[in-house]
Amino acid sequence: MSTNELEVIKMLYPQYSLWLISGEIAPEIGQASPEYDEVNSKLDSSRRG
């Protein structure tokens, strides 16, 4: 992946910047991964219902 492609993805998904670059997440500062968001959304829906 080129740096130009990374810049575009970073603009589209700023919440994944840290994960894209380092493979790490920091939810406390709004940096997640798609997998983290998916699991978190399932947990939130099970708490509601």
C-alpha positions in Angstrom: 0.0 0.0 0.0 1.4 3.4 -0.9 1.6 6.4 1.4 -1.0 8.1 -0.8 -3.4 5.3 -0.3 -2.8 5.4 3.4 -3.5 9.1 3.5 -6.9 8.6 1.8 -7.8 5.8 4.1 -6.7 7.9 7.1 -9.0 10.7 5.9 -11.9 8.4 5.5 -11.4 6.5 8.8 -9.5 8.7 11.2 -10.5 6.5 14.1 -8.3 3.7 12.6 -5.1 5.8 12.1 -3.2 4.2 14.9 -4.3 0.7 14.1 -3.4 1.2 10.4 0.1 2.4 11.2 1.1 0.3 14.2 -1.5 -2.5 14.6 -2.4 -1.1 18.1 -5.6 0.5 19.4 -6.2 3.1 22.1 -10.0 3.3 22.6 -9.6 5.8 25.4 -8.4 8.4 22.8 -10.8 7.3 20.1 -8.4 5.0 18.2 -9.9 1.6 17.4 -9.9 -1.1 14.8 -12.7 -2.5 12.7 -12.7 -5.7 14.8 -12.8 -3.8 18.0 -15.7 -1.7 16.8 -17.6 -4.8 15.6 -17.2 -6.5 19.0 -18.1 -3.4 20.9 -21.3 -2.8 18.9 -22.4 -6.4 19.6 -21.8 -5.9 23.3 -23.7 -2.6 23.3 -26.7 -4.3 21.5 -26.8 -7.2 24.0 -26.8 -4.8 26.9 -29.9 -3.0 25.5 -31.9 -6.0 24.9 
